[in-house]
């Protein structure tokens, strides 16, 4: 496997990054439940693919409310 994981902060999410370059690839809840949020770093994808996806931005720092 080319990724490694780490946990920090409130210890509710597990973060994954590339072992070679260190870029964040994705995150997921430590204890997944139905409807739980997951995150993917879209900068790892080709721009044309990203352009075809609806991206919803949210305030992950405080409120977890969508900004759109």
C-alpha positions in Angstrom: 0.0 0.0 0.0 1.3 3.4 -0.9 -0.5 5.4 1.7 -0.1 5.8 5.5 -2.7 6.9 8.0 -2.6 9.2 11.0 -5.1 10.6 13.5 -4.9 14.0 15.3 -7.1 16.7 16.7 -10.3 15.4 18.3 -9.5 11.8 17.2 -12.7 11.3 15.2 -11.1 11.1 11.7 -8.4 9.0 10.2 -6.4 10.8 7.6 -4.5 9.2 4.7 -1.5 10.5 2.8 1.0 9.3 0.2 4.1 7.6 1.7 6.2 9.1 -1.1 5.2 12.8 -1.3 3.1 13.3 1.8 0.0 14.8 0.0 -3.3 14.1 1.7 -5.4 11.7 -0.3 -8.6 11.3 1.8 -10.1 11.0 5.2 -12.8 9.0 6.8 -14.4 8.6 10.3 -12.7 6.3 12.7 -16.1 4.8 13.6 -18.1 4.9 10.4 -21.9 5.1 10.7 -24.6 5.3 8.0 -24.5 8.8 6.5 -21.0 9.6 7.9 -18.9 12.1 5.9 -15.8 11.2 4.0 -13.4 13.4 2.2 -11.3 13.1 -0.9 -8.6 15.4 -2.1 -9.8 16.3 -5.6 -6.5 17.9 -6.5 -5.3 14.3 -7.0 -7.6 14.0 -10.1 -7.4 15.2 -13.7 -9.0 18.7 -14.1 -11.5 17.4 -16.7 -12.8 14.8 -14.2 -13.1 17.3 -11.4 -15.0 19.7 -13.8 -17.6 17.0 -14.2 -18.3 16.5 -10.5 -20.6 18.7 -8.4 -18.4 19.9 -5.5 -20.0 21.1 -2.3 -17.8 23.1 0.0 -18.4 23.2 3.7 -17.0 24.8 6.9 -15.0 21.8 8.3 -13.3 24.0 10.9 -16.3 24.9 13.0 -19.9 24.4 11.9 -19.7 21.6 9.2 -22.4 23.6 7.3 -22.3 23.6 3.5 -21.3 27.0 2.1 -23.2 26.8 -1.2 
